[in-house]
């Protein structure tokens, strides 16, 4: 389980870095692609966070830069919270 947390932490950090770089560069196609990848990564842990990433993807397609900027910030905060919430995760804590 600790390996899963490490992979999740690194994947989310890499994806948020790509999302922020695309937003900074004004590259909405790259932003859309990065947001789409984030949907898949965070979706297994948080459908709410995945919904925000999906909304970002949609806003990038519609070229709504101001909405994209707000969603990037929101997604970053939600990803930070998600990583905090998964930190104590263990096999024993799962209800199967």
C-alpha positions as CSV (number, residue, x, y, z in Angstrom):
1,X,0.0,0.0,0.0
2,X,2.9,2.4,0.7
3,X,4.1,1.9,-2.9
4,X,0.6,2.8,-4.1
5,X,0.7,6.0,-2.1
6,X,4.2,6.9,-3.5
7,X,3.1,6.3,-7.0
8,X,-0.1,8.3,-6.5
9,X,1.8,11.2,-4.9
10,X,4.3,11.3,-7.7
11,X,1.7,11.0,-10.5
12,X,-0.5,13.7,-9.1
13,X,2.5,16.0,-8.6
14,X,3.6,15.4,-12.2
15,X,0.2,15.9,-13.6
16,X,-0.5,19.1,-11.6
17,X,2.9,20.4,-12.8
18,X,1.9,19.8,-16.4
19,X,-1.5,21.4,-15.9
20,X,0.1,24.5,-14.3
21,X,2.7,24.7,-17.0
22,X,0.1,24.5,-19.8
23,X,-2.0,27.1,-18.1
24,X,1.0,29.4,-17.7
25,X,1.9,28.9,-21.3
26,X,-1.7,29.5,-22.4
27,X,-1.6,26.1,-24.2
28,X,-5.2,25.0,-23.9
29,X,-4.7,21.8,-25.9
30,X,-1.9,20.7,-23.7
31,X,-4.1,21.7,-20.7
32,X,-6.9,19.6,-21.9
33,X,-4.7,16.6,-22.4
34,X,-3.2,17.0,-18.9
35,X,-6.6,17.4,-17.3
36,X,-7.8,14.3,-19.1
37,X,-4.9,12.3,-17.6
38,X,-5.7,13.7,-14.2
39,X,-9.3,12.5,-14.4
40,X,-8.1,8.9,-14.7
41,X,-5.5,9.2,-12.0
42,X,-7.6,10.8,-9.3
43,X,-10.9,9.2,-10.3
44,X,-10.1,6.0,-8.5
45,X,-9.7,7.9,-5.2
46,X,-12.1,10.9,-5.5
47,X,-15.0,11.3,-8.0
48,X,-15.4,14.9,-6.8
49,X,-11.8,15.7,-7.7
50,X,-12.1,13.8,-11.0
51,X,-15.2,15.9,-11.8
52,X,-13.2,19.1,-11.3
53,X,-10.5,17.8,-13.6
54,X,-13.2,16.9,-16.2
55,X,-14.7,20.4,-15.9
56,X,-11.2,21.8,-16.5
57,X,-10.8,19.6,-19.6
58,X,-14.2,20.8,-20.9
59,X,-13.3,24.5,-20.2
60,X,-10.1,24.1,-22.1
61,X,-11.9,22.7,-25.1
62,X,-14.2,25.7,-25.0
63,X,-11.2,28.0,-24.6
64,X,-12.5,29.6,-21.4
65,X,-9.2,30.8,-20.0
66,X,-10.6,32.5,-16.9
67,X,-12.6,29.5,-16.0
68,X,-9.6,27.3,-16.6
69,X,-7.4,29.4,-14.3
70,X,-10.0,29.1,-11.5
71,X,-10.3,25.3,-12.0
72,X,-6.6,24.8,-12.0
73,X,-6.4,26.5,-8.6
74,X,-9.3,24.5,-7.3
75,X,-7.9,21.2,-8.7
76,X,-4.6,21.9,-7.1
77,X,-6.2,22.4,-3.7
78,X,-8.3,19.3,-4.1
79,X,-5.3,17.2,-5.1
80,X,-3.4,18.4,-2.1
81,X,-6.3,17.4,0.1
82,X,-6.6,14.1,-1.6
83,X,-3.0,13.3,-1.0
84,X,-3.4,14.3,2.7
85,X,-6.4,12.0,3.0
86,X,-4.7,9.0,1.4
87,X,-1.5,9.3,3.6
88,X,-2.8,7.1,6.4
89,X,-4.4,4.6,4.0
90,X,-3.5,1.0,4.7
91,X,-4.9,-2.4,3.7
92,X,-6.2,-2.8,7.2
93,X,-8.2,0.4,7.0
94,X,-10.1,-0.7,3.9
95,X,-13.6,-2.1,4.3
96,X,-13.9,-5.0,1.9
